[in-house]
Amino acid sequence: MRDVVRLGIIGYGTQGSMYARLIDEGLVPSLAVAAIADPDEATRDRASAEFPSAQVFTDHISMLDSGAVDAVVTCVPHYLHPAYAMAALERGIHVLVEKPAGVFTRQVAELNAFAAEHPHVTFGIMFNQRNNPLYRRLREILAAGEIGSVLRTNWVITTWWRPQGYYDSSAWRATWGSEGGGVLVNQAPHQLDLWQWLCGAPQKVFAKVAYGFQRDIVVEDEVNALVDFGEGVTGTFTTSTHDLRGTDRLEIVGERGKIVVEGSRVAEVTRYERLEREISASIDSDAVKRVFSGELDPSQFYTTERLEFTSRWGEQHAGVLENFARNILDGTPLIAPGADGIDGVRLANAIHLSSWLGVEVDMDFDEETYLSELEKRVHAEGGDATLATAAIEGVRK
């Protein structure tokens, strides 16, 4: 049995080359870069120069059939993630899918079902923020009930500022036909995953989304969504790519505490001495007057803890890669199982669909309605629709 997993990198762009460097720098000791596949000749030449010991292929099928790799990571356009992952799984090759798992739920559900038929092949997804020690600690706090049941949660994540030149740099960026959307499918999938990983999945969503609001693009660059978790519990999610200053603030209000996260790095955890409703019931009329006059200090009812961790972005990716390899080698539980990828895709789809139809949408929305609305936008933009058309037709067969 090997003590190092031979990794094939499908797509040697920004992400694929970063993963290769992390492995080369020794940050992922259980992986070795064994092969690289990319359709672009200049990119292949660069890959050969940077990793002369790796085999280089023009396409993923040649790599998968070569016998050179035990596992692959899919650093390709979003529409291709499910098909490329299934091609690997079919051959018994372990696969780590880049986020998002796909563009729409039907193709991701197909991938998950296919993966379930191959239970002995490792299937993970690159949700590197799950490896952020701050969010891992917060998940423990929430799971232990330290702030009680969640009553409300809000996330403002607008640290994705992208100038127009970013969108103009490539014809596939910010398109329905090639990328499958804007900020929801490119920048914010990690937060769509984390939000539900921490607080659970909502039942309904109503969204106001602006398309080409502050950038010359056809996809979304401004999102405001109101979600309903049921039993009166609500949440909001705001994201954009035109906020020059940017904010990253997550609030989770519970029945016996509160969590406030700033910058995905620092959190203040407040724990009430008992349920807030019990504290409320203990305040008699005289005490109410002291509340209004400022004489009653609410801090007597709670304690606060500050959490702060130092975690470099690359270390988070390296941690997921190493965890993926260890799962293959010794069964270490995955930080981010591939099947979890559908949750963020479903929420992004529901937000899009709500904004397109102007109505509140159930999270079990009709998938065919979503595909039809997506097709309208793919055709209207008039660009290269090859990827979108193939993916949509593929799930309709």
C-alpha positions, -999 to +999 in steps of 0.1 A: +000+000+000+013+034-009+021+060+018+017+089-007-013+095-030-004+102-067-025+133-076-036+144-110-045+181-114-072+187-140-068+223-151-036+242-144-050+276-139-049+298-108-063+271-085-046+241-100-012+257-100-017+269-064-024+233-052+006+221-071+028+247-053+014+238-019+023+202-025+057+211-038+064+232-007+058+202+015+025+215+030+006+183+019+030+155+028+006+127+018+002+139-019+026+140-048+019+158-081+020+129-105+001+144-135-014+176-149-040+179-176-049+211-195-061+217-230-040+248-236-006+241-251+012+271-234-002+260-201+010+225-205+045+238-214+045+258-182+033+228-162+061+206-177+087+233-168+075+237-133+069+200-126+092+180-149+085+148-130+048+149-136+032+135-167+013+161-187-019+154-207-041+173-231-073+161-215-087+145-183-097+112-199-062+105-211-049+112-176-076+090-159-068+061-183-030+064-180-026+046-147-005+075-135-028+088-108-047+075-077-067+107-073-076+139-091-087+175-082-110+192-107-099+228-113-122+233-144-152+255-152-182+250-129-204+232-154-178+205-158-172+196-122-199+168-120-190+151-153-153+151-147-158+138-111-180+110-124-155+100-150-129+096-122-153+078-098-162+054-126-126+044-129-121+039-092-101+071-090-106+093-059-118+128-066-117+162-049-141+186-066-134+223-066-162+245-054-190+248-064-199+212-069-218+223-101-240+251-114-275+236-107-289+210-083-299+184-108-264+178-121-250+178-085-277+153-074-267+131-103-231+133-091-240+124-055-261+095-066-232+082-088-207+086-059-230+067-036-227+038-060-190+039-056-187+040-018-151+027-017-138+057-038-131+089-018-153+119-029-145+153-014-150+189-021-127+219-016-145+238+011-113+251+026-131+275+050-143+244+069-106+240+078-106+275+093-100+269+131-124+297+140-153+282+122-145+247+134-146+260+170-179+278+164-194+246+150-184+229+182-200+256+203-233+255+183-234+217+183-230+217+221-259+240+225-238+267+243-259+295+229-291+275+226-313+271+195-305+297+168-332+324+165-317+346+138-285+347+117-272+374+093-241+374+071-228+404+052-199+393+031-189+420+006-151+416+006-152+404-030-144+438-047-137+431-084-129+460-108-143+459-143-109+448-156-113+415-138-144+407-157-129+419-190-099+397-186-116+366-199-147+360-221-160+332-198-161+354-166-194+365-153-215+347-179-244+324-177-231+302-205-196+295-192-195+304-155-231+298-146-236+330-126-218+357-107-209+363-071-231+334-059-213+308-079-178+323-080-169+342-049-195+333-022-199+294-023-177+291+008-201+313+028-232+296+014-217+263+027-204+276+060-237+293+069-256+261+065-228+240+080-231+261+112-268+270+113-286+244+093-304+246+059-333+271+054-367+260+042-375+291+020-359+321+005-370+354-009-343+374-027-337+407-044-308+404-067-292+430-091-277+418-123-250+441-138-258+466-111-224+483-108-204+463-134-208+458-171-219+421-168-251+401-172-249+381-139-254+391-103-231+415-086-254+424-057-275+400-036-298+404-007-316+373+005-340+367+033-343+330+044-368+312+066-356+283+087-391+276+100-407+281+134-400+319+132-363+315+127-349+338+099-317+349+084-303+373+058-274+369+034-258+399+016-230+398-008-216+419-037-185+425-058-186+463-059-180+473-022-145+489-023-142+488+015-159+455+021-174+439+052-173+403+065-196+401+095-216+371+107-240+372+135-258+342+151-283+350+177-294+321+200-319+318+228-291+318+254-262+336+236-248+352+206-219+349+182-204+378+162-176+371+137-155+398+121-133+391+091-136+353+094-108+356+119-121+370+153-153+361+171-170+373+203-191+345+219-216+357+244-232+331+268-262+341+288-265+328+324-299+313+313-324+315+285-331+351+274-368+345+279-361+335+315-340+366+320-368+387+305-394+371+328-373+379+359-373+417+352-401+432+373-416+467+367-390+484+389-362+468+371-378+478+337-374+514+348-338+508+355-334+493+321-347+525+305-327+548+327-295+528+320-291+519+357-295+482+350-264+468+334-273+439+311-238+425+312-246+410+346-266+384+328-238+371+305-202+364+299-181+370+268-152+351+252-130+364+224-118+338+199-089+346+176-069+323+154-041+328+129-048+308+098-033+315+064-055+310+034-031+285+018-029+265+050-066+260+048-064+246+013-034+225+022-053+211+052-082+199+030-058+184+005-040+165+033-073+154+048-084+141+014-052+121+011-054+107+046-090+096+040-077+076+010-047+062+029-062+054+064-099+064+064-095+097+083-130+113+082-134+140+055-136+176+065-158+182+035-175+152+020-183+157-016-220+150-011-223+182+010-216+203-021-253+202-031-264+224-002-247+256-013-257+250-049-293+246-039-293+278-019-277+297-048-302+283-072-331+292-049-318+328-045-315+331-083-350+316-089-366+338-063-352+369-079-361+358-114-397+350-105-402+377-078-416+352-053-405+333-022-391+300-032-391+267-013-357+250-010-373+219-028-381+241-058-390+226-091-356+219-108-370+221-143-383+256-137-348+266-127-333+250-158-358+268-181-351+302-165-313+296-167-316+286-204-334+319-211-305+338-197-279+317-214-295+323-248-302+359-242-265+367-235-255+354-270-221+341-260-206+307-260-233+284-246-214+251-252-208+243-215-243+253-203-261+236-231-242+203-227-248+203-189-285+210-192-291+186-220-271+160-201-294+160-171-325+160-193-317+127-211 
